[in-house]
Amino acid sequence: MLVSPPRDRAVRLFLVGMFVDALGNGLYVPLTLLFIQRVTGLPMPVVGLGMTLAATVALAANPVAGVLIDRFGTRTVLVGTYVVRALGFALYPLVDGFGPLVAVAAVIAAADRAYYPAASSHVAVLARGEGRDRLYAMQATARNVAFGLGGLLSAAAVSLAGQTGFALIAGLNAVSFATAAACLLLPRRTENPRGTGALEPGKPRERGGYRRVLADRPFMGLVTAEGAFTLTHLLLPVGMPLYVVPVLGASPALLGLLYTVNTLLVAAGQLPVRRWQRRARRTHAMALAGAVFVLACGLYAATALLPAGPPRIGGLLAAILVFTLAELLHTAPAATLAAGTAPPALRGRYLAVHQMTWSVGQVVAPVAFSALAGAAPPLMWAAPAALLAVACAGLPRLSLRLPAEAVAAPVAAGSGRAHGPAA
């Protein structure tokens, strides 16, 4: 039986904050390098080098965030990431050199990296069982809708206000982060201020830090599998531009259409797909998502065999539809499985390690996909698909070693209902 996440003020304000945060990101992300170049006035090569250095420095933020989450609690760290990013974007118009650029960009990037384990941990604080699956799906829906709207507003700001539009985007992004922080500060506390370990009375505090996480072989197996999923997810923003325009000879405008289709369907499909998955074991749901991803990669590679023009465009649209379905099938089960596997006292560290797949993937994917596309374009689709096939083959066995309550939503005896709020 479907169970909604806790309908309290904290959850509603959390979702509002997610929406406002994503709206601000949607203003900025589609124009990242151009935005920074126009706001700072620095040459584009300097901006590119500065952003690369900043992203590399920010890799350390994930493990640090895990420690802070377990020590101070999810909401405290999440608010901190919002405040830091609000200050960072407010400072961008004052940047006038390479050193200040790297400093400001690194601080923002570090807060970005810390945000993901903090947000994922906060969902785990607010809900359990099927309610947690639903809240993860609602979060993804809110973020995708807001990100799409932010992209439209960004284009309007630049088109109507020119150079002033870029400064406006910086200011609006700072305001969006400040508003999201305020949303989290309004409700009464829903977690112990000393960290996530005190959330479940009667359970002893776990010790061992990251050594305990790395020694958890079933969880690290899950992280390894998630790494293959992450690389496949990154095919859309990183790999597809390397393939659609230079290899297939399609118009760059087609990329915008494909991204729009993906964003709209992800926003619309999260909750229906989650309802369809609610009786499935989460490891098996991930394996099914992997199989659909492999099919999507095959369709993308096969579009090169189609005649140019409408047949090839139709092939790409079919591939993006299948790829989007795979994303929808993977998102909620993967997030809930990771959160459910983690002991409450070390949840921050566990989810920080889980989120490192994205931090590392975003560094590796551009280099790896560029090299594969340059050697033989089909390899760019075949290599991630092969890794994913191996990972998915091991997921059913892994389900026997992970906590049973993480693999399938626990059901109260005689009620048919999954556990509700965690706080």
C-alpha positions in Angstrom: 0.0 0.0 0.0 1.4 3.4 -0.9 2.6 5.5 2.0 3.2 9.2 1.5 6.2 10.9 3.2 5.5 12.8 6.3 3.2 15.7 5.4 4.7 18.1 8.0 6.0 21.6 7.7 9.6 20.5 7.6 9.1 18.3 4.5 7.1 21.0 2.7 9.7 23.7 3.4 12.5 21.3 2.4 10.9 20.7 -1.0 10.3 24.4 -1.4 14.0 25.0 -0.7 15.0 22.3 -3.2 12.8 24.0 -5.8 14.2 27.5 -5.2 17.8 26.2 -5.2 17.3 24.3 -8.5 15.7 27.4 -10.0 18.8 29.4 -9.2 21.1 26.7 -10.5 19.0 26.6 -13.7 19.8 30.2 -14.2 23.5 29.6 -14.0 24.5 26.1 -15.1 23.6 26.3 -18.8 25.9 29.3 -19.2 28.6 28.4 -16.7 31.8 29.4 -18.4 30.2 32.2 -20.4 28.5 33.5 -17.3 31.7 33.6 -15.3 33.7 35.2 -18.2 31.1 37.9 -18.6 30.7 38.7 -14.9 34.4 38.7 -14.2 35.7 40.1 -17.5 38.6 37.5 -17.5 39.7 35.8 -20.8 37.9 32.5 -21.5 41.1 30.3 -21.2 41.8 31.8 -17.8 38.2 31.1 -16.7 38.4 27.5 -18.0 41.7 26.8 -16.2 40.4 28.4 -13.0 37.2 26.3 -13.0 39.2 23.1 -13.6 41.5 23.9 -10.7 38.5 24.8 -8.5 36.7 21.5 -9.3 39.8 19.5 -8.5 40.2 21.2 -5.1 36.5 20.7 -4.4 36.9 16.9 -4.6 37.9 16.9 -1.0 34.6 18.4 0.1 32.7 15.1 -0.2 34.5 13.2 2.6 34.7 16.4 4.8 31.0 16.8 4.4 30.4 13.2 5.5 32.2 13.9 8.8 30.4 17.2 9.4 27.0 15.6 8.7 27.6 12.9 11.3 28.9 15.4 13.8 26.5 18.3 13.4 23.5 16.9 11.6 22.1 17.1 8.1 20.2 20.4 8.3 23.2 22.3 9.7 25.5 21.2 6.8 22.8 21.7 4.2 22.1 25.3 5.4 25.9 25.8 5.4 26.2 24.8 1.7 23.4 27.3 0.8 25.0 30.2 2.7 28.4 29.6 1.3 27.1 29.4 -2.3 25.0 32.6 -1.7 28.1 34.5 -0.6 30.1 33.0 -3.4 27.7 34.2 -6.2 27.4 37.6 -4.5 31.3 37.9 -4.7 31.6 36.8 -8.4 31.1 40.4 -9.7 34.0 41.5 -7.6 36.5 39.0 -9.0 39.2 40.7 -11.0 42.0 38.1 -11.3 43.0 34.5 -11.6 43.6 34.0 -7.9 40.3 35.4 -6.7 38.5 33.5 -9.4 40.0 30.1 -8.2 39.3 31.0 -4.6 35.6 31.9 -5.2 35.0 29.1 -7.7 36.6 26.5 -5.4 34.5 27.6 -2.4 31.3 27.4 -4.5 32.3 24.0 -6.0 33.2 22.6 -2.5 29.7 23.7 -1.3 28.2 22.1 -4.4 29.9 18.8 -3.6 29.0 18.9 0.1 25.4 19.7 -0.8 24.6 16.3 -2.4 25.4 14.0 0.6 23.8 16.5 2.9 20.6 16.6 0.9 20.4 12.9 0.5 21.1 12.4 4.2 18.4 14.9 5.1 15.8 13.0 3.1 16.8 9.9 5.1 16.2 11.9 8.3 12.7 13.0 7.2 11.3 9.7 6.0 11.7 6.0 6.0 10.6 3.0 3.9 8.3 3.8 1.0 7.9 7.3 2.3 11.7 7.8 1.7 11.4 6.5 -1.9 8.5 8.9 -2.5 10.4 11.8 -1.0 13.5 11.1 -3.1 11.2 11.0 -6.2 9.5 14.3 -5.2 12.8 15.9 -4.7 14.0 14.9 -8.1 10.7 16.1 -9.7 11.0 19.5 -8.0 14.6 19.9 -9.0 14.0 19.0 -12.7 11.0 21.3 -13.1 12.8 24.2 -11.4 16.0 23.6 -13.3 14.1 23.7 -16.6 12.3 26.9 -15.6 15.7 28.4 -14.5 17.1 27.7 -17.9 14.3 29.6 -19.6 14.6 32.5 -17.2 18.4 32.6 -17.9 17.9 32.8 -21.6 15.3 35.6 -21.1 17.6 37.6 -18.8 20.5 37.5 -21.2 18.4 38.2 -24.2 16.5 41.1 -22.7 19.2 42.7 -20.5 22.5 41.8 -22.3 25.6 42.2 -20.2 23.4 43.4 -17.2 21.6 40.1 -17.4 24.7 38.2 -16.3 25.0 40.3 -13.2 21.3 39.8 -12.6 21.8 36.0 -12.8 24.6 36.2 -10.2 22.3 38.2 -7.8 19.3 36.0 -8.3 21.3 32.9 -7.8 22.6 34.3 -4.5 19.1 35.1 -3.4 17.9 31.6 -4.4 20.4 30.0 -2.1 19.7 32.4 0.8 15.9 31.6 0.4 16.6 27.9 0.4 18.6 28.2 3.6 15.7 30.2 5.2 13.3 27.4 4.3 15.4 24.9 6.3 15.7 27.2 9.3 12.0 27.9 9.6 10.7 24.5 10.9 11.4 23.2 14.4 14.4 20.8 14.6 13.8 17.4 13.3 17.2 15.9 14.2 19.6 15.8 17.1 22.1 18.7 16.7 25.0 16.5 17.5 24.5 14.5 14.3 22.6 11.7 12.7 23.6 9.0 15.1 21.2 10.0 17.7 18.1 9.8 15.5 17.1 6.3 16.4 16.8 5.8 20.2 18.2 2.6 21.6 20.8 2.1 18.9 24.5 2.4 19.9 26.6 4.9 18.2 28.7 3.4 15.4 32.4 4.0 15.4 35.3 3.7 13.0 34.7 6.6 10.6 35.7 6.1 7.0 37.5 2.9 7.9 34.2 1.4 8.9 32.7 2.5 5.6 35.5 1.2 3.4 35.5 -2.1 5.3 31.8 -2.6 4.6 32.2 -4.8 1.5 28.6 -5.1 0.5 28.2 -1.3 0.6 31.4 -0.8 -1.3 30.1 -3.3 -3.9 27.0 -1.1 -4.2 29.2 2.0 -4.6 31.2 0.2 -7.3 28.0 -0.6 -9.2 26.8 2.9 -8.7 30.0 4.2 -10.4 29.0 2.4 -13.6 25.6 4.0 -13.4 27.1 7.4 -12.9 29.3 7.2 -15.9 26.3 6.1 -18.0 24.2 9.1 -16.6 27.1 11.4 -17.7 26.8 10.2 -21.3 23.9 12.6 -21.6 25.5 15.9 -20.7 29.1 15.0 -21.6 29.1 12.3 -24.2 26.1 13.2 -26.3 27.5 16.6 -27.5 30.6 14.8 -28.6 28.5 12.5 -30.7 25.4 14.2 -32.0 27.1 17.2 -33.7 30.6 16.1 -34.9 29.8 12.4 -35.6 26.2 12.5 -36.8 26.4 15.9 -38.3 23.2 17.1 -36.6 22.4 20.7 -35.7 23.4 21.9 -32.2 19.8 23.0 -31.8 18.9 19.3 -31.8 20.9 19.0 -28.5 18.6 21.6 -26.9 15.5 19.7 -28.0 16.9 16.4 -26.7 17.8 17.9 -23.3 14.3 19.5 -23.1 12.6 16.2 -23.8 14.7 14.5 -21.1 14.1 17.2 -18.5 10.3 17.3 -19.0 10.0 13.5 -18.9 12.2 13.1 -15.9 10.1 15.8 -14.1 6.8 14.2 -15.1 7.8 10.5 -14.7 9.4 10.3 -11.2 6.3 9.7 -9.1 4.5 7.4 -11.6 7.6 5.2 -12.0 8.2 5.1 -8.3 4.6 3.9 -7.7 5.2 1.2 -10.3 8.4 0.1 -8.5 7.2 0.2 -4.9 6.8 -3.6 -4.6 10.2 -4.4 -6.3 13.4 -5.1 -4.5 15.6 -2.0 -4.9 18.6 -4.0 -6.1 16.4 -5.6 -8.8 14.9 -2.3 -9.8 18.5 -1.0 -10.3 19.4 -4.0 -12.4 16.3 -3.4 -14.6 17.4 0.3 -14.9 20.8 -0.9 -16.0 19.4 -3.2 -18.7 17.4 -0.3 -20.1 20.5 2.0 -20.0 22.4 -0.7 -22.0 19.5 -0.7 -24.6 19.6 3.1 -24.8 23.4 3.0 -25.4 22.8 0.5 -28.2 20.2 2.8 -29.8 22.5 5.8 -29.6 25.3 3.9 -31.3 22.9 2.5 -34.0 21.7 6.0 -35.0 25.0 6.4 -37.0 23.7 3.6 -39.3 20.5 5.5 -40.1 20.2 7.9 -43.1 20.8 11.6 -42.2 17.7 13.7 -41.7 14.4 12.7 -40.2 15.3 8.9 -39.8 18.4 9.9 -37.8 16.6 12.5 -35.7 13.9 9.9 -35.0 16.5 7.4 -33.9 18.0 10.0 -31.5 14.5 10.8 -30.1 13.9 7.1 -29.5 17.2 6.7 -27.8 16.6 9.7 -25.5 13.2 8.3 -24.5 14.7 4.9 -23.5 17.6 6.7 -21.8 15.2 8.8 -19.8 13.2 5.8 -18.8 16.4 4.2 -17.4 17.1 7.4 -15.4 13.7 7.3 -13.9 14.0 3.6 -13.0 17.4 4.2 -11.4 17.0 7.4 -9.3 14.8 6.6 -6.3 15.9 2.9 -5.7 19.6 3.8 -5.8 19.2 6.7 -3.4 17.0 4.8 -0.9 19.2 1.7 -1.1 22.3 3.7 -0.2 20.6 5.6 2.6 19.0 2.4 4.0 22.3 0.5 4.0 24.1 3.2 6.1 24.1 2.9 9.9 22.4 6.1 11.2 25.5 7.3 13.1 27.7 7.1 10.0 25.1 7.9 7.4 26.9 11.1 6.4 30.1 9.3 5.7 28.3 6.5 3.9 26.4 8.8 1.6 29.5 10.9 1.0 31.3 7.9 -0.3 28.3 7.0 -2.4 28.2 10.5 -3.9 31.9 10.4 -4.7 30.9 8.4 -7.8 29.6 11.7 -9.2 32.6 13.8 -8.1 35.0 11.3 -9.7 32.8 10.7 -12.7 32.6 14.4 -13.5 36.4 14.5 -13.6 36.9 11.3 -15.5 34.0 11.4 -18.0 35.2 14.4 -20.2 38.6 12.9 -20.7 37.4 9.3 -21.1 34.5 10.0 -23.4 36.6 12.4 -25.6 39.3 9.7 -26.0 36.8 7.0 -26.8 34.9 9.2 -29.3 38.1 10.2 -31.0 39.2 6.5 -31.3 35.9 5.1 -32.5 32.6 6.8 -31.7 30.7 3.5 -30.9 33.2 2.8 -28.1 31.9 5.8 -26.2 28.5 4.0 -25.8 29.8 0.5 -25.7 32.4 1.0 -22.8 29.9 2.4 -20.2 27.3 -0.2 -21.3 29.8 -3.0 -20.8 30.7 -1.8 -17.3 27.0 -1.4 -16.5 26.2 -4.9 -17.6 28.8 -6.4 -15.3 27.6 -4.2 -12.4 24.0 -5.2 -12.9 24.8 -8.9 -13.1 26.1 -8.7 -9.6 23.2 -6.7 -8.1 20.9 -9.7 -7.4 23.7 -11.4 -5.4 24.5 -8.2 -3.7 20.9 -8.0 -2.5 21.5 -11.1 -0.3 24.4 -9.3 1.6 22.8 -5.8 2.1 20.4 -5.1 5.0 17.0 -6.6 4.2 15.2 -3.4 5.2 17.3 -1.4 2.7 16.6 -3.8 -0.2 12.9 -3.8 0.3 10.7 -1.3 2.3 9.9 -2.8 5.7 6.2 -3.6 6.3 4.6 -3.4 9.7 3.0 -6.7 10.7 -0.7 -6.9 9.8 -0.9 -3.4 8.4 0.6 -3.6 4.9 2.0 -0.2 5.5 5.7 0.8 5.3 7.3 2.8 8.1 6.6 6.5 8.1 8.5 9.5 9.2 11.9 9.1 10.8 11.4 12.2 13.0 
